[in-house]
Amino acid sequence: MDVQRLETFVTVARSNTLAEAADRLGYARSTVTSHLQGLERALGASLLERGRP
């Protein structure tokens, strides 16, 4: 399992939005999305409920 993807997931979980998490990590939002999708594929499960609140 990729530690960088886990760090991204933790930061997203602690943030209000993917954009906020990307800013905190210094990544593009697309990178955060890619990390999350890769982690979800590796685990075979959805980790976040997506969509607007």
Beta strands, then each sheet from edge to edge (+ up, - down):
end
